[in-house]
Amino acid sequence: QVQLVESGGGLVQPGGSLRLSCAASGFTLENYQIGWFRQAPGKAREGVSCIGTSSSSTAYAGSVRGRFTISRDNVKKTVYLQMNSLMPEDTAVYYCARARWAAWGGLLRTADMDYWGKGTLVTVSS
């Protein structure tokens, strides 16, 4: 069955870095767009970044552009989110998800996704 498993979250000080991983199984990763989303306490889930079937197709929310980098390794069946210059407002549970379609259309929305991981908590605090 389709599974997405996030890892790499934790507690980091402001200005620090973390790399999240999303391990995919049960489907051919290279045929799907993958998105990273986050949900802070009391807030709606929001799109952070996504990557197309081609690694050259990437998109970022304005709040993270220039600080976060998404990448994929289809051989390792893993999508990464490198997060630098972290700020307290980046604190959230981060989820990866698979898009319903392969055609590139920019930053994905929650309604565009059909399978989700369970999330990994990122806390940015001194």
VMD Tcl script that builds the backbone (N, CA, C; Angstrom):
set m [mol new atoms 378]
animate dup $m
set s [atomselect $m all]
$s set {name element resname resid chain x y z} {
  {N N GLN 1 A 0.849 -1.190 0.000}
  {CA C GLN 1 A 0.000 0.000 0.000}
  {C C GLN 1 A 0.888 1.245 0.000}
  {N N VAL 2 A 0.300 2.359 -0.412}
  {CA C VAL 2 A 1.039 3.618 -0.465}
  {C C VAL 2 A 1.364 4.074 0.957}
  {N N GLN 3 A 2.617 4.389 1.171}
  {CA C GLN 3 A 3.040 4.927 2.472}
  {C C GLN 3 A 4.021 6.066 2.267}
  {N N LEU 4 A 3.882 7.077 3.091}
  {CA C LEU 4 A 4.811 8.202 3.149}
  {C C LEU 4 A 5.192 8.374 4.614}
  {N N VAL 5 A 6.473 8.371 4.897}
  {CA C VAL 5 A 6.942 8.458 6.272}
  {C C VAL 5 A 7.944 9.600 6.397}
  {N N GLU 6 A 7.585 10.591 7.195}
  {CA C GLU 6 A 8.464 11.748 7.410}
  {C C GLU 6 A 9.416 11.475 8.581}
  {N N SER 7 A 10.568 12.085 8.509}
  {CA C SER 7 A 11.529 12.026 9.610}
  {C C SER 7 A 12.415 13.267 9.552}
  {N N GLY 8 A 13.158 13.492 10.634}
  {CA C GLY 8 A 14.117 14.586 10.658}
  {C C GLY 8 A 13.700 15.798 11.465}
  {N N GLY 9 A 12.488 15.782 11.992}
  {CA C GLY 9 A 12.061 16.907 12.806}
  {C C GLY 9 A 12.763 16.932 14.144}
  {N N GLY 10 A 12.553 18.012 14.875}
  {CA C GLY 10 A 13.163 18.134 16.188}
  {C C GLY 10 A 13.157 19.556 16.674}
  {N N LEU 11 A 13.918 19.794 17.729}
  {CA C LEU 11 A 14.040 21.125 18.323}
  {C C LEU 11 A 15.315 21.785 17.802}
  {N N VAL 12 A 15.186 22.997 17.314}
  {CA C VAL 12 A 16.338 23.718 16.787}
  {C C VAL 12 A 16.234 25.184 17.204}
  {N N GLN 13 A 17.360 25.821 17.392}
  {CA C GLN 13 A 17.371 27.233 17.765}
  {C C GLN 13 A 17.108 28.109 16.541}
  {N N PRO 14 A 16.588 29.298 16.759}
  {CA C PRO 14 A 16.419 30.233 15.630}
  {C C PRO 14 A 17.724 30.417 14.880}
  {N N GLY 15 A 17.621 30.427 13.556}
  {CA C GLY 15 A 18.800 30.525 12.715}
  {C C GLY 15 A 19.413 29.190 12.343}
  {N N GLY 16 A 18.935 28.124 12.966}
  {CA C GLY 16 A 19.479 26.801 12.714}
  {C C GLY 16 A 18.883 26.149 11.483}
  {N N SER 17 A 19.304 24.896 11.255}
  {CA C SER 17 A 18.886 24.148 10.071}
  {C C SER 17 A 18.405 22.756 10.450}
  {N N LEU 18 A 17.533 22.242 9.625}
  {CA C LEU 18 A 17.087 20.846 9.721}
  {C C LEU 18 A 16.855 20.341 8.306}
  {N N ARG 19 A 17.007 19.035 8.122}
  {CA C ARG 19 A 16.637 18.416 6.860}
  {C C ARG 19 A 15.587 17.360 7.123}
  {N N LEU 20 A 14.431 17.558 6.539}
  {CA C LEU 20 A 13.355 16.581 6.646}
  {C C LEU 20 A 13.448 15.594 5.485}
  {N N SER 21 A 13.054 14.363 5.760}
  {CA C SER 21 A 13.008 13.324 4.734}
  {C C SER 21 A 11.600 12.756 4.647}
  {N N CYS 22 A 11.222 12.380 3.450}
  {CA C CYS 22 A 9.925 11.744 3.217}
  {C C CYS 22 A 10.201 10.460 2.433}
  {N N ALA 23 A 10.096 9.337 3.110}
  {CA C ALA 23 A 10.360 8.038 2.479}
  {C C ALA 23 A 9.071 7.494 1.898}
  {N N ALA 24 A 9.113 7.177 0.612}
  {CA C ALA 24 A 7.919 6.717 -0.098}
  {C C ALA 24 A 8.001 5.228 -0.380}
  {N N SER 25 A 6.872 4.556 -0.309}
  {CA C SER 25 A 6.802 3.135 -0.653}
  {C C SER 25 A 5.407 2.818 -1.168}
  {N N GLY 26 A 5.313 1.717 -1.918}
  {CA C GLY 26 A 4.016 1.278 -2.429}
  {C C GLY 26 A 3.607 1.916 -3.738}
  {N N PHE 27 A 4.467 2.768 -4.306}
  {CA C PHE 27 A 4.189 3.369 -5.609}
  {C C PHE 27 A 5.516 3.817 -6.208}
  {N N THR 28 A 5.485 4.151 -7.497}
  {CA C THR 28 A 6.696 4.581 -8.202}
  {C C THR 28 A 6.857 6.082 -8.019}
  {N N LEU 29 A 7.763 6.465 -7.122}
  {CA C LEU 29 A 7.907 7.864 -6.745}
  {C C LEU 29 A 8.126 8.773 -7.954}
  {N N GLU 30 A 8.907 8.334 -8.924}
  {CA C GLU 30 A 9.289 9.221 -10.028}
  {C C GLU 30 A 8.100 9.656 -10.875}
  {N N ASN 31 A 6.968 9.004 -10.726}
  {CA C ASN 31 A 5.781 9.342 -11.519}
  {C C ASN 31 A 4.861 10.353 -10.853}
  {N N TYR 32 A 5.253 10.830 -9.661}
  {CA C TYR 32 A 4.354 11.683 -8.888}
  {C C TYR 32 A 5.028 12.951 -8.398}
  {N N GLN 33 A 4.236 14.008 -8.326}
  {CA C GLN 33 A 4.647 15.214 -7.630}
  {C C GLN 33 A 4.476 14.974 -6.130}
  {N N ILE 34 A 5.372 15.564 -5.359}
  {CA C ILE 34 A 5.316 15.455 -3.911}
  {C C ILE 34 A 5.341 16.854 -3.309}
  {N N GLY 35 A 4.545 17.040 -2.284}
  {CA C GLY 35 A 4.499 18.337 -1.617}
  {C C GLY 35 A 4.805 18.216 -0.138}
  {N N TRP 36 A 5.361 19.286 0.405}
  {CA C TRP 36 A 5.537 19.439 1.849}
  {C C TRP 36 A 4.536 20.478 2.336}
  {N N PHE 37 A 3.866 20.152 3.408}
  {CA C PHE 37 A 2.898 21.036 4.028}
  {C C PHE 37 A 3.243 21.168 5.506}
  {N N ARG 38 A 2.674 22.161 6.162}
  {CA C ARG 38 A 2.867 22.286 7.597}
  {C C ARG 38 A 1.596 22.814 8.245}
  {N N GLN 39 A 1.470 22.475 9.515}
  {CA C GLN 39 A 0.316 22.930 10.282}
  {C C GLN 39 A 0.772 23.328 11.674}
  {N N ALA 40 A 0.633 24.607 11.958}
  {CA C ALA 40 A 0.952 25.131 13.278}
  {C C ALA 40 A -0.279 25.027 14.168}
  {N N PRO 41 A -0.097 25.020 15.480}
  {CA C PRO 41 A -1.247 24.914 16.386}
  {C C PRO 41 A -2.268 26.008 16.123}
  {N N GLY 42 A -3.528 25.605 15.963}
  {CA C GLY 42 A -4.603 26.563 15.768}
  {C C GLY 42 A -4.693 27.152 14.380}
  {N N LYS 43 A -3.868 26.655 13.461}
  {CA C LYS 43 A -3.869 27.197 12.103}
  {C C LYS 43 A -4.190 26.120 11.080}
  {N N ALA 44 A -4.587 26.543 9.922}
  {CA C ALA 44 A -4.875 25.603 8.842}
  {C C ALA 44 A -3.582 25.050 8.255}
  {N N ARG 45 A -3.677 23.868 7.682}
  {CA C ARG 45 A -2.519 23.291 6.999}
  {C C ARG 45 A -2.229 24.108 5.751}
  {N N GLU 46 A -0.928 24.376 5.528}
  {CA C GLU 46 A -0.557 25.207 4.391}
  {C C GLU 46 A 0.544 24.552 3.571}
  {N N GLY 47 A 0.556 24.838 2.294}
  {CA C GLY 47 A 1.607 24.329 1.431}
  {C C GLY 47 A 2.903 25.072 1.658}
  {N N VAL 48 A 3.997 24.332 1.746}
  {CA C VAL 48 A 5.315 24.909 1.965}
  {C C VAL 48 A 6.143 24.850 0.684}
  {N N SER 49 A 6.167 23.671 0.062}
  {CA C SER 49 A 6.973 23.482 -1.128}
  {C C SER 49 A 6.506 22.239 -1.855}
  {N N CYS 50 A 6.797 22.169 -3.147}
  {CA C CYS 50 A 6.483 20.960 -3.891}
  {C C CYS 50 A 7.511 20.773 -4.997}
  {N N ILE 51 A 7.595 19.546 -5.457}
  {CA C ILE 51 A 8.540 19.213 -6.514}
  {C C ILE 51 A 7.823 18.349 -7.539}
  {N N GLY 52 A 8.077 18.656 -8.804}
  {CA C GLY 52 A 7.431 17.912 -9.869}
  {C C GLY 52 A 8.124 16.591 -10.148}
  {N N THR 53 A 7.636 15.893 -11.160}
  {CA C THR 53 A 8.290 14.642 -11.553}
  {C C THR 53 A 9.695 14.914 -12.081}
  {N N SER 54 A 9.901 16.098 -12.575}
  {CA C SER 54 A 11.245 16.558 -12.907}
  {C C SER 54 A 11.766 17.395 -11.745}
  {N N SER 55 A 12.959 17.111 -11.310}
  {CA C SER 55 A 13.518 17.843 -10.166}
  {C C SER 55 A 13.709 19.319 -10.455}
  {N N SER 56 A 13.654 19.710 -11.720}
  {CA C SER 56 A 13.814 21.131 -12.055}
  {C C SER 56 A 12.533 21.913 -11.796}
  {N N SER 57 A 11.436 21.225 -11.550}
  {CA C SER 57 A 10.160 21.890 -11.258}
  {C C SER 57 A 9.964 21.924 -9.751}
  {N N THR 58 A 10.134 23.109 -9.185}
  {CA C THR 58 A 9.952 23.281 -7.746}
  {C C THR 58 A 9.178 24.572 -7.497}
  {N N ALA 59 A 8.500 24.620 -6.374}
  {CA C ALA 59 A 7.774 25.825 -5.990}
  {C C ALA 59 A 7.808 25.958 -4.474}
  {N N TYR 60 A 7.734 27.217 -4.022}
  {CA C TYR 60 A 7.829 27.497 -2.596}
  {C C TYR 60 A 6.805 28.548 -2.188}
  {N N ALA 61 A 6.321 28.422 -0.965}
  {CA C ALA 61 A 5.522 29.491 -0.395}
  {C C ALA 61 A 6.424 30.700 -0.168}
  {N N GLY 62 A 5.831 31.869 -0.239}
  {CA C GLY 62 A 6.623 33.080 -0.080}
  {C C GLY 62 A 7.355 33.163 1.248}
  {N N SER 63 A 6.756 32.591 2.288}
  {CA C SER 63 A 7.334 32.681 3.622}
  {C C SER 63 A 8.611 31.859 3.783}
  {N N VAL 64 A 8.858 30.921 2.870}
  {CA C VAL 64 A 10.039 30.061 3.003}
  {C C VAL 64 A 10.999 30.182 1.831}
  {N N ARG 65 A 10.594 30.895 0.784}
  {CA C ARG 65 A 11.439 30.996 -0.408}
  {C C ARG 65 A 12.781 31.607 -0.056}
  {N N GLY 66 A 13.832 30.973 -0.532}
  {CA C GLY 66 A 15.181 31.441 -0.231}
  {C C GLY 66 A 15.777 30.826 1.019}
  {N N ARG 67 A 14.943 30.173 1.829}
  {CA C ARG 67 A 15.441 29.517 3.047}
  {C C ARG 67 A 15.300 28.001 2.969}
  {N N PHE 68 A 14.277 27.524 2.292}
  {CA C PHE 68 A 14.016 26.085 2.179}
  {C C PHE 68 A 14.348 25.617 0.763}
  {N N THR 69 A 14.793 24.365 0.664}
  {CA C THR 69 A 15.074 23.751 -0.632}
  {C C THR 69 A 14.514 22.345 -0.656}
  {N N ILE 70 A 13.728 22.062 -1.671}
  {CA C ILE 70 A 13.155 20.728 -1.833}
  {C C ILE 70 A 13.958 19.975 -2.883}
  {N N SER 71 A 14.101 18.674 -2.685}
  {CA C SER 71 A 14.812 17.844 -3.652}
  {C C SER 71 A 14.258 16.431 -3.577}
  {N N ARG 72 A 14.611 15.647 -4.586}
  {CA C ARG 72 A 14.133 14.265 -4.584}
  {C C ARG 72 A 15.232 13.334 -5.053}
  {N N ASP 73 A 15.213 12.118 -4.536}
  {CA C ASP 73 A 16.126 11.062 -4.958}
  {C C ASP 73 A 15.245 9.857 -5.263}
  {N N ASN 74 A 14.972 9.657 -6.550}
  {CA C ASN 74 A 14.049 8.584 -6.925}
  {C C ASN 74 A 14.646 7.204 -6.679}
  {N N VAL 75 A 15.959 7.106 -6.701}
  {CA C VAL 75 A 16.596 5.809 -6.426}
  {C C VAL 75 A 16.383 5.431 -4.966}
  {N N LYS 76 A 16.563 6.401 -4.085}
  {CA C LYS 76 A 16.348 6.158 -2.656}
  {C C LYS 76 A 14.876 6.282 -2.273}
  {N N LYS 77 A 14.026 6.663 -3.235}
  {CA C LYS 77 A 12.579 6.807 -2.999}
  {C C LYS 77 A 12.308 7.781 -1.854}
  {N N THR 78 A 13.011 8.906 -1.900}
  {CA C THR 78 A 12.927 9.869 -0.806}
  {C C THR 78 A 12.882 11.292 -1.351}
  {N N VAL 79 A 12.067 12.126 -0.712}
  {CA C VAL 79 A 12.011 13.553 -0.998}
  {C C VAL 79 A 12.497 14.275 0.249}
  {N N TYR 80 A 13.298 15.300 0.044}
  {CA C TYR 80 A 13.906 16.030 1.155}
  {C C TYR 80 A 13.409 17.475 1.193}
  {N N LEU 81 A 13.444 18.037 2.390}
  {CA C LEU 81 A 13.211 19.461 2.560}
  {C C LEU 81 A 14.312 19.994 3.455}
  {N N GLN 82 A 15.245 20.705 2.851}
  {CA C GLN 82 A 16.328 21.352 3.605}
  {C C GLN 82 A 15.830 22.690 4.088}
  {N N MET 83 A 15.865 22.889 5.385}
  {CA C MET 83 A 15.341 24.116 5.982}
  {C C MET 83 A 16.473 24.850 6.682}
  {N N ASN 84 A 16.788 26.041 6.206}
  {CA C ASN 84 A 17.838 26.871 6.783}
  {C C ASN 84 A 17.243 28.146 7.355}
  {N N SER 85 A 18.036 28.833 8.164}
  {CA C SER 85 A 17.610 30.115 8.752}
  {C C SER 85 A 16.223 29.995 9.376}
  {N N LEU 86 A 16.050 28.955 10.157}
  {CA C LEU 86 A 14.731 28.700 10.736}
  {C C LEU 86 A 14.340 29.787 11.727}
  {N N MET 87 A 13.039 30.054 11.753}
  {CA C MET 87 A 12.484 31.092 12.606}
  {C C MET 87 A 11.395 30.467 13.488}
  {N N PRO 88 A 11.091 31.075 14.608}
  {CA C PRO 88 A 10.039 30.521 15.477}
  {C C PRO 88 A 8.720 30.298 14.752}
  {N N GLU 89 A 8.424 31.138 13.775}
  {CA C GLU 89 A 7.163 30.974 13.043}
  {C C GLU 89 A 7.163 29.779 12.106}
  {N N ASP 90 A 8.298 29.109 11.968}
  {CA C ASP 90 A 8.353 27.859 11.205}
  {C C ASP 90 A 7.929 26.659 12.046}
  {N N THR 91 A 7.715 26.876 13.325}
  {CA C THR 91 A 7.295 25.793 14.207}
  {C C THR 91 A 5.956 25.228 13.758}
  {N N ALA 92 A 5.926 23.915 13.523}
  {CA C ALA 92 A 4.715 23.259 13.020}
  {C C ALA 92 A 4.978 21.771 12.888}
  {N N VAL 93 A 3.911 21.032 12.644}
  {CA C VAL 93 A 4.048 19.653 12.188}
  {C C VAL 93 A 4.152 19.700 10.670}
  {N N TYR 94 A 5.177 19.060 10.150}
  {CA C TYR 94 A 5.426 19.053 8.710}
  {C C TYR 94 A 5.004 17.711 8.129}
  {N N TYR 95 A 4.257 17.785 7.039}
  {CA C TYR 95 A 3.730 16.597 6.375}
  {C C TYR 95 A 4.222 16.550 4.929}
  {N N CYS 96 A 4.476 15.362 4.433}
  {CA C CYS 96 A 4.650 15.209 2.991}
  {C C CYS 96 A 3.422 14.493 2.453}
  {N N ALA 97 A 3.148 14.737 1.189}
  {CA C ALA 97 A 1.954 14.173 0.573}
  {C C ALA 97 A 2.190 13.964 -0.913}
  {N N ARG 98 A 1.428 13.034 -1.491}
  {CA C ARG 98 A 1.522 12.724 -2.912}
  {C C ARG 98 A 0.390 13.422 -3.663}
  {N N ALA 99 A 0.729 14.029 -4.781}
  {CA C ALA 99 A -0.284 14.692 -5.594}
  {C C ALA 99 A -1.085 13.676 -6.399}
  {N N ARG 100 A -2.323 14.048 -6.728}
  {CA C ARG 100 A -3.209 13.158 -7.491}
  {C C ARG 100 A -2.777 13.033 -8.957}
  {N N TRP 101 A -2.036 14.039 -9.446}
  {CA C TRP 101 A -1.669 14.029 -10.870}
  {C C TRP 101 A -0.220 14.400 -11.047}
  {N N ALA 102 A 0.315 14.104 -12.236}
  {CA C ALA 102 A 1.731 14.342 -12.527}
  {C C ALA 102 A 1.994 15.681 -13.200}
  {N N ALA 103 A 0.969 16.288 -13.806}
  {CA C ALA 103 A 1.191 17.523 -14.551}
  {C C ALA 103 A 1.567 18.666 -13.618}
  {N N TRP 104 A 2.618 19.370 -13.935}
  {CA C TRP 104 A 3.130 20.454 -13.103}
  {C C TRP 104 A 2.192 21.659 -13.156}
  {N N GLY 105 A 1.884 22.198 -11.982}
  {CA C GLY 105 A 1.013 23.362 -11.922}
  {C C GLY 105 A 1.408 24.332 -10.834}
  {N N GLY 106 A 2.636 24.199 -10.321}
  {CA C GLY 106 A 3.076 25.112 -9.278}
  {C C GLY 106 A 2.762 24.593 -7.883}
  {N N LEU 107 A 2.730 25.494 -6.921}
  {CA C LEU 107 A 2.551 25.096 -5.525}
  {C C LEU 107 A 1.222 24.363 -5.347}
  {N N LEU 108 A 1.290 23.212 -4.727}
  {CA C LEU 108 A 0.120 22.359 -4.560}
  {C C LEU 108 A -0.697 22.772 -3.342}
  {N N ARG 109 A -1.996 22.451 -3.400}
  {CA C ARG 109 A -2.907 22.701 -2.296}
  {C C ARG 109 A -3.252 21.369 -1.631}
  {N N THR 110 A -3.785 21.447 -0.407}
  {CA C THR 110 A -4.122 20.213 0.297}
  {C C THR 110 A -5.114 19.377 -0.511}
  {N N ALA 111 A -6.032 20.006 -1.219}
  {CA C ALA 111 A -7.031 19.271 -2.004}
  {C C ALA 111 A -6.430 18.543 -3.199}
  {N N ASP 112 A -5.185 18.888 -3.563}
  {CA C ASP 112 A -4.524 18.262 -4.707}
  {C C ASP 112 A -3.877 16.930 -4.348}
  {N N MET 113 A -3.846 16.607 -3.054}
  {CA C MET 113 A -3.074 15.462 -2.579}
  {C C MET 113 A -3.991 14.289 -2.236}
  {N N ASP 114 A -3.457 13.050 -2.502}
  {CA C ASP 114 A -4.296 11.894 -2.189}
  {C C ASP 114 A -3.766 11.018 -1.054}
  {N N TYR 115 A -2.478 11.049 -0.776}
  {CA C TYR 115 A -1.918 10.300 0.351}
  {C C TYR 115 A -1.018 11.206 1.166}
  {N N TRP 116 A -1.095 11.023 2.473}
  {CA C TRP 116 A -0.354 11.858 3.419}
  {C C TRP 116 A 0.456 10.998 4.386}
  {N N GLY 117 A 1.575 11.539 4.808}
  {CA C GLY 117 A 2.296 10.944 5.916}
  {C C GLY 117 A 1.683 11.401 7.232}
  {N N LYS 118 A 2.248 10.903 8.333}
  {CA C LYS 118 A 1.708 11.239 9.650}
  {C C LYS 118 A 2.340 12.484 10.240}
  {N N GLY 119 A 3.395 12.972 9.640}
  {CA C GLY 119 A 3.986 14.225 10.057}
  {C C GLY 119 A 5.162 14.083 10.988}
  {N N THR 120 A 5.978 15.135 11.032}
  {CA C THR 120 A 7.106 15.221 11.943}
  {C C THR 120 A 7.131 16.639 12.519}
  {N N LEU 121 A 7.342 16.736 13.817}
  {CA C LEU 121 A 7.256 18.022 14.504}
  {C C LEU 121 A 8.584 18.776 14.426}
  {N N VAL 122 A 8.484 20.024 14.012}
  {CA C VAL 122 A 9.632 20.941 14.000}
  {C C VAL 122 A 9.335 22.059 14.983}
  {N N THR 123 A 10.215 22.230 15.944}
  {CA C THR 123 A 10.074 23.289 16.939}
  {C C THR 123 A 11.295 24.189 16.878}
  {N N VAL 124 A 11.055 25.469 16.617}
  {CA C VAL 124 A 12.153 26.442 16.543}
  {C C VAL 124 A 12.032 27.353 17.752}
  {N N SER 125 A 12.956 27.216 18.668}
  {CA C SER 125 A 12.879 27.961 19.923}
  {C C SER 125 A 14.251 28.040 20.567}
  {N N SER 126 A 14.486 29.141 21.256}
  {CA C SER 126 A 15.737 29.274 22.007}
  {C C SER 126 A 15.553 28.800 23.438}
}
mol reanalyze $m
mol bondsrecalc $m
mol representation Tube
mol addrep $m
